[in-house]
Amino acid sequence: MQLPVQSQSTLYAEPWEAAAGPAELLEIARTADRLGFAYLASCDHVAVPARLAATMGTVWYDPVATLAFLAAATERTLLMSHVAVAGLRHPLITAKQYATVDRLSGGRLVLGVGAGHVEEEFAALGADFGQRGAVLDETIDALKAALGPGEFPEFHGERFSFHGLGQAPRPARTPRPPLWVGGSSAVALRRAALRGDGWLSQGDRREQLPSRVARLRRLRAEAGKDGPFAIGAITEPLYVGTPGWDTGPRTLTGSPEALADSLRAYRAIGADQIQVRFRCRDLPELLDQMTGFAEAVAPHLDDQATSAARQCPPDGPGSG
């Protein structure tokens, strides 16, 4: 699940999150860890322009700091950036930050990256918005080298080049932490298929997913890539049980069996794992929803594949 509180876009944040902070983040993370949720994710914006603030909000916790903060409070759940706007930073900086998170967490990092979409943010940081796709392609290649097992990684590209420079501590995960790519455009899907270890859905509705998954598989087959590749999907908002309040038109509600029956469709589409979000009016209701999902819904999902509420194998989410 994506962590509440750490990003507060009006598109998905609940009203109670505005007054929440570190204490609530810790309680959510500890609950997810105890219940066996596969990962907790934190997203990335450095600065939000005034023209977008009414929709996006300006509360965006730094993902590196947030995941490192939660690493000490958790033991099992994986820690994911969903997604880091990798083109805003030199890949050696990104590698240093996330390698440290992986080391501090005992090898629980999943590095999710995306191209970004806020032009003013790129301009303020001196990053190339117009070439952000090409920059991300090269950044991913550079990150693979920089996060690998070598203390002195080497990479030579059009924009980035490094060799003879040592970075330690190295990531705990070997040969490196998994690198997932977010985005649903044709270019993003190609990037994920050819460069990533997995794909992160970015809000696609379930009816859009079959064509996305088919394209990913076709691109990988054409390129001769047959190694492990995780496909992630974000479900509709959930409410376990019958709510006594208006949870919105797209929210899936009902008995655990009914919810599981609906969510199993994601597996049929080709998703390896699902990211869930719960409608709730306060923190206690969120924790109750997480508990209800883990104890009553997830067991109906867990037959031959990894579910959202089961600890993933060492390869990372979606490798079941």
C-alpha positions in Angstrom: 0.0 0.0 0.0 1.0 3.6 -0.6 1.5 5.4 2.7 -1.1 7.9 3.7 0.0 11.2 5.2 3.3 11.5 3.2 1.6 12.9 0.1 -1.6 14.8 0.3 -3.1 15.3 -3.2 -6.8 16.1 -3.1 -7.2 13.3 -5.6 -6.7 10.6 -2.9 -5.8 12.0 0.6 -8.4 11.7 3.3 -9.3 14.9 5.3 -7.9 13.5 8.6 -4.4 13.2 7.0 -3.9 17.0 7.0 -3.4 17.0 10.8 -1.4 13.8 10.9 2.4 13.4 11.0 5.3 11.1 12.0 3.4 9.4 14.8 0.6 8.3 12.5 3.1 7.2 9.8 4.9 5.0 12.4 1.6 3.4 13.6 0.6 2.7 10.0 4.0 1.2 9.1 4.1 -0.9 12.2 0.6 -2.2 11.6 1.4 -3.1 8.0 4.6 -4.8 9.1 2.8 -6.9 11.7 0.0 -7.8 9.4 2.4 -8.9 6.6 1.7 -6.3 3.9 4.3 -6.7 1.1 5.4 -3.1 0.8 4.9 0.4 1.9 5.4 3.1 -0.7 6.3 6.8 -0.6 6.2 9.2 -3.6 8.3 12.2 -4.7 8.0 15.8 -5.4 10.6 18.4 -4.4 8.4 21.5 -5.0 4.8 22.0 -6.2 4.0 25.2 -8.3 1.2 27.5 -7.1 -0.9 26.6 -10.2 -1.1 23.0 -9.1 -1.2 23.4 -5.3 -5.0 23.3 -5.1 -5.0 19.8 -6.5 -1.7 18.3 -5.6 -1.2 20.0 -2.3 2.3 20.9 -1.1 2.7 18.1 1.5 5.1 15.7 -0.1 7.5 14.0 2.4 10.9 13.2 1.0 10.8 9.5 0.1 14.4 8.8 1.1 14.0 10.4 4.5 10.5 8.8 5.0 11.6 5.3 4.1 14.7 5.5 6.2 12.6 6.7 9.1 10.3 3.7 8.7 13.1 1.2 8.2 13.9 1.3 11.9 10.3 0.8 12.9 9.7 -2.2 10.6 11.2 -5.7 10.1 9.5 -7.4 7.1 7.7 -5.0 4.9 9.5 -3.8 1.8 10.1 -0.1 1.4 9.4 1.4 -2.1 9.6 4.7 -3.8 6.5 5.0 -5.9 7.9 6.8 -7.7 11.1 8.7 -7.4 11.4 11.4 -10.1 14.9 10.1 -10.9 15.7 12.8 -13.6 15.8 15.5 -10.9 19.0 14.2 -9.5 22.4 12.8 -10.6 22.3 9.0 -10.5 25.2 8.8 -8.1 23.2 10.9 -5.6 20.2 8.7 -6.0 22.3 5.6 -5.7 24.0 6.8 -2.5 20.6 7.7 -0.9 18.8 4.6 -1.8 21.7 2.2 -1.2 21.8 3.6 2.3 18.1 3.0 2.7 18.6 -0.6 1.5 21.5 -1.1 3.9 19.7 0.4 6.9 16.6 -1.7 6.2 18.5 -5.0 5.8 17.8 -5.3 2.0 14.2 -4.2 1.9 14.3 -1.4 -0.8 12.4 -1.5 -4.1 13.4 1.5 -6.1 10.5 2.7 -8.2 11.3 5.5 -10.7 9.3 7.7 -13.1 9.8 10.6 -15.5 7.8 13.3 -13.6 5.3 15.7 -15.0 5.8 19.1 -13.3 7.7 21.5 -15.6 8.3 24.2 -13.0 9.9 21.7 -10.6 12.4 20.6 -13.3 13.2 24.3 -14.2 13.8 25.3 -10.6 16.3 22.4 -10.1 18.1 22.9 -13.5 16.8 19.6 -14.9 15.8 19.1 -18.5 12.0 18.7 -18.6 11.9 18.4 -22.4 14.3 15.5 -22.5 13.1 13.9 -19.2 12.3 10.6 -20.9 15.8 10.2 -22.5 17.4 11.4 -19.2 15.4 8.8 -17.3 16.4 6.0 -19.7 20.1 6.8 -19.1 19.6 7.3 -15.4 18.1 3.8 -15.1 21.1 2.3 -16.8 23.4 4.3 -14.6 21.5 3.3 -11.5 21.9 -0.4 -12.4 25.6 0.1 -12.4 25.8 2.3 -9.3 23.6 0.0 -7.2 25.4 -3.2 -8.3 27.8 -5.2 -6.1 30.9 -3.3 -7.1 32.4 -0.7 -4.7 33.7 1.3 -7.6 30.9 1.2 -10.2 31.5 2.2 -13.8 29.2 3.8 -16.3 29.7 5.7 -19.5 26.7 7.4 -21.2 25.8 10.5 -23.1 24.9 12.5 -20.0 26.5 10.7 -17.1 29.9 9.1 -16.8 31.7 7.8 -13.7 34.5 5.3 -12.9 37.1 5.0 -10.2 34.7 6.5 -7.6 33.9 4.3 -4.6 30.5 4.3 -2.9 29.8 2.6 0.4 27.9 1.3 2.1 26.8 -1.0 -0.7 23.1 -2.1 -0.8 22.4 -5.1 1.3 20.4 -6.8 -1.5 22.5 -8.5 -4.1 23.2 -8.3 -7.0 21.2 -5.0 -6.5 17.8 -3.8 -5.3 15.0 -4.3 -7.8 14.2 -1.3 -10.0 10.6 -0.8 -11.1 9.5 1.7 -13.7 6.2 3.7 -13.4 4.1 5.2 -16.1 1.4 4.2 -18.6 2.3 5.9 -21.9 3.7 3.8 -24.7 7.2 5.2 -24.0 6.9 4.4 -20.3 5.8 0.9 -21.0 8.7 0.3 -23.4 11.1 1.7 -20.7 9.7 -0.6 -18.1 9.7 -3.7 -20.3 13.3 -3.2 -21.6 15.0 -1.5 -18.7 13.1 -2.4 -15.5 12.7 -5.3 -13.2 9.0 -4.5 -12.9 6.3 -2.1 -13.9 4.3 0.2 -11.6 0.8 1.1 -12.6 0.1 4.8 -12.3 -3.6 4.9 -11.6 -4.8 2.8 -14.6 -8.4 1.6 -14.3 -8.7 -2.2 -14.4 -10.2 -2.1 -17.9 -7.1 -0.4 -19.1 -4.7 -3.0 -17.7 -5.1 -5.9 -20.2 -3.7 -3.9 -23.1 -0.9 -2.5 -20.9 0.1 -6.0 -19.7 -0.1 -7.4 -23.2 2.2 -4.7 -24.5 4.7 -5.2 -21.7 4.8 -9.0 -22.4 5.1 -8.4 -26.2 8.0 -6.0 -25.8 9.9 -8.2 -23.5 9.4 -11.3 -25.8 10.5 -9.3 -28.8 13.6 -8.2 -26.9 14.4 -11.8 -25.7 13.9 -10.8 -22.1 12.7 -13.8 -20.1 13.9 -13.1 -16.6 11.8 -12.2 -13.6 9.5 -9.2 -14.2 6.9 -8.0 -11.7 3.7 -6.3 -12.8 1.9 -4.2 -10.3 -1.6 -2.7 -10.3 -3.4 -0.2 -8.1 -6.9 -1.3 -7.1 -10.0 0.8 -6.7 -10.3 2.3 -3.2 -11.5 -0.4 -0.7 -13.8 -0.6 2.3 -14.0 -4.0 4.0 -17.6 -4.5 5.1 -20.7 -2.3 4.6 -19.9 1.4 5.3 -22.3 3.6 7.1 -21.1 6.6 5.2 -20.5 7.6 1.5 -17.2 6.1 0.5 -17.4 7.4 -3.1 -18.6 6.0 -6.5 -15.6 3.8 -7.3 -15.0 2.3 -3.9 -15.2 -1.5 -3.7 -17.2 -2.4 -0.6 -18.7 -5.6 0.8 -17.9 -8.9 2.5 -14.3 -10.2 2.5 -15.3 -12.9 0.0 -16.9 -10.5 -2.4 -13.9 -8.2 -2.3 -11.6 -11.1 -2.9 -13.6 -12.3 -5.8 -13.4 -8.8 -7.4 -9.7 -8.4 -6.7 -8.8 -11.8 -8.2 -9.6 -10.3 -11.5 -6.3 -8.4 -11.3 -4.5 -11.8 -11.3 -6.5 -12.9 -14.3 -5.4 -9.7 -16.1 -1.8 -10.5 -15.4 -0.9 -8.5 -12.3 1.6 -10.2 -9.9 0.6 -8.0 -7.0 -1.9 -5.3 -6.1 -1.5 -2.0 -4.3 -4.5 -1.2 -2.1 -5.9 1.9 -0.5 -8.6 2.1 2.1 -11.3 4.7 2.5 -11.4 5.9 6.1 -12.4 8.8 8.3 -9.6 8.6 10.8 -6.5 6.6 11.8 -8.3 4.0 13.9 -10.7 3.2 11.0 -7.7 2.9 8.7 -6.0 0.4 11.0 -9.2 -1.5 11.3 -9.5 -1.7 7.6 -5.9 -2.9 7.2 -6.5 -5.6 9.8 -9.8 -6.7 8.2 -8.2 -6.9 4.8 -5.1 -8.8 6.0 -7.1 -11.3 8.1 -10.3 -11.8 6.1 -9.6 -10.7 2.4 -6.0 -11.6 1.8 -6.4 -15.4 2.6 -8.9 -15.7 -0.2 -6.3 -14.3 -2.6 -3.4 -16.4 -1.6 -3.5 -19.6 -3.5 -0.6 -19.9 -6.0 0.5 -16.3 -6.2 1.8 -13.5 -4.0 -1.0 -11.3 -2.6 -0.9 -7.7 -1.4 -1.0 -8.8 2.3 1.7 -11.4 2.3 5.4 -11.0 2.8 7.2 -11.2 -0.6 10.1 -13.5 -1.3 13.6 -12.0 -1.4 13.4 -11.0 -5.1 10.8 -8.3 -4.2 7.1 -7.8 -4.8 5.4 -9.7 -7.4 7.8 -12.6 -7.7 5.4 -15.2 -6.6 
